[in-house]
Amino acid sequence: MESISVTFNRLPDLTFEGLCYAVGVYVLWAGKSIARPTYIGEGDIMDRLGKHRRRFPRPMDGYVAILGDGEARTTKRHGEVVEAVLLAIAERVDRYPTRNKKGGKLRYLNRFFAAHATVKLVFDGYDPLLEPGVTCPMSTRRTVRITRVGKYFRLQHQWRLRRLRLPPY
């Protein structure tokens, strides 16, 4: 089994030095986003956030999971997988980001399935699919198991469907 550990921290809690060479996954909540994040992405964190600076409205908040410093190839591959899995989960629980045009590249999982029957992601820290201003660290870790069934992937996760707020009558 291939296992990937992911710890999401609040963007304001991270230092410049910590982000300077960081490669990982980020979830941005820009403007007055409430129910859905604005964008989920992966890559060189400082570079990517700089590109999004003019693209999204202020104030910008969010979460970052640092997977490494970019030296290892596996860091990039893990980032691509985590991004794809988060986008797939977000779509299933009605929290798909407002500015992501394409879904994640779940086909990157094929590299892992060549040697393993199951890929497990363990999420810790903050829940990246909840609004940053009202959330606190998750009380328990969330595990996502991905297995291959024929040419499709089965994704088992612990997120629930977003609650819809009904207008008062």
DRENFI-437825 format. One record per residue (C-alpha): x, z, y. Coordinates in pm, whole numbers, plus 50000, padded with zeros to 5 digits. Example, Ala and Ser with C-alpha at 12.3 -4.5 7.8 and 13.67 -1.06 7.14 Angstrom:
<atoms>
51230, 50780, 49550
51367, 50714, 49894
</atoms>
This chain:
<atoms>
50000, 50000, 50000
50126, 49910, 50346
50056, 50186, 50597
50072, 50161, 50976
50043, 50471, 51197
49903, 50418, 51545
49888, 50688, 51813
49702, 50599, 52132
49796, 50781, 52453
49630, 50761, 52792
49806, 50513, 53018
49843, 50762, 53308
50013, 51013, 53075
50302, 50776, 52994
50621, 50748, 53197
50787, 50436, 53329
51086, 50503, 53106
50860, 50535, 52803
50694, 50199, 52875
51004, 50011, 52988
51107, 49866, 52649
50789, 49952, 52460
50614, 49706, 52232
50269, 49792, 52108
49897, 49763, 52158
49699, 49843, 52472
49332, 49876, 52561
49249, 49829, 52929
48944, 49963, 53107
48935, 49800, 53451
48702, 49830, 53746
48391, 50023, 53656
48388, 49951, 53283
48174, 50204, 53102
48045, 50088, 52765
48308, 49831, 52672
48679, 49796, 52737
48796, 49509, 52954
49079, 49380, 52735
49264, 49457, 52411
49612, 49310, 52374
49954, 49351, 52219
50314, 49277, 52305
50576, 49397, 52551
50370, 49657, 52738
50533, 49633, 53083
50533, 49254, 53077
50171, 49230, 52966
50042, 49492, 53211
50222, 49312, 53493
50043, 48989, 53405
49705, 49163, 53396
49760, 49334, 53732
49605, 49052, 53934
49359, 48948, 53667
49147, 49262, 53645
48979, 49471, 53916
49098, 49815, 54021
49104, 50096, 53924
49275, 50025, 53593
49295, 50282, 53318
49335, 50265, 52944
49529, 50350, 52634
49863, 50245, 52490
49999, 50274, 52137
50375, 50229, 52132
50487, 50087, 51798
50855, 50037, 51877
51106, 49896, 52120
51081, 49531, 52018
51405, 49522, 51821
51238, 49487, 51481
51021, 49197, 51373
50787, 49436, 51198
50698, 49594, 51534
50553, 49264, 51659
50374, 49200, 51328
50225, 49548, 51326
50109, 49500, 51685
49935, 49174, 51597
49760, 49338, 51302
49650, 49645, 51500
49516, 49424, 51781
49322, 49205, 51534
49178, 49505, 51352
49074, 49677, 51678
48900, 49358, 51794
48719, 49325, 51461
48605, 49688, 51474
48501, 49655, 51840
48285, 49356, 51752
48115, 49545, 51468
48037, 49855, 51675
47919, 49668, 51987
48226, 49750, 52199
48391, 49408, 52214
48601, 49372, 52533
48449, 49177, 52818
48759, 48960, 52885
48896, 48880, 52537
48808, 48518, 52472
48940, 48495, 52116
48921, 48737, 51828
49235, 48879, 51676
49449, 48694, 51427
49353, 48862, 51102
49546, 48591, 50918
49862, 48787, 51002
49746, 49029, 50735
49834, 48765, 50473
50201, 48860, 50514
50123, 49213, 50403
49894, 49112, 50117
50174, 48913, 49958
50329, 49246, 49852
50044, 49500, 49883
49681, 49517, 49766
49568, 49734, 50057
49671, 49774, 50420
49592, 50110, 50576
49593, 50187, 50948
49584, 50550, 51060
49468, 50603, 51420
49559, 50921, 51603
49554, 51045, 51961
49277, 50908, 52182
48992, 50680, 52070
49074, 50350, 52245
48713, 50230, 52224
48580, 50515, 52442
48588, 50526, 52820
48911, 50698, 52935
48756, 50926, 53198
48526, 51110, 52959
48723, 51124, 52636
48951, 51379, 52479
49192, 51342, 52186
49028, 51269, 51850
48981, 51584, 51645
49066, 51402, 51321
49258, 51090, 51236
49062, 50772, 51172
49162, 50560, 50878
49098, 50189, 50841
49143, 50028, 50500
49172, 49654, 50465
49152, 49486, 50128
49144, 49121, 50044
48842, 48981, 49861
48906, 48616, 49779
48988, 48447, 50108
48809, 48716, 50315
48907, 49065, 50427
48703, 49380, 50372
48741, 49623, 50660
48638, 49986, 50606
48649, 50201, 50919
48513, 50527, 51058
48377, 50408, 51394
48004, 50417, 51456
47782, 50171, 51638
47772, 50229, 52013
47474, 50436, 52127
47249, 50247, 52362
47111, 50437, 52654
46745, 50364, 52700
46597, 50367, 53048
46361, 50657, 53125
45991, 50577, 53110
</atoms>
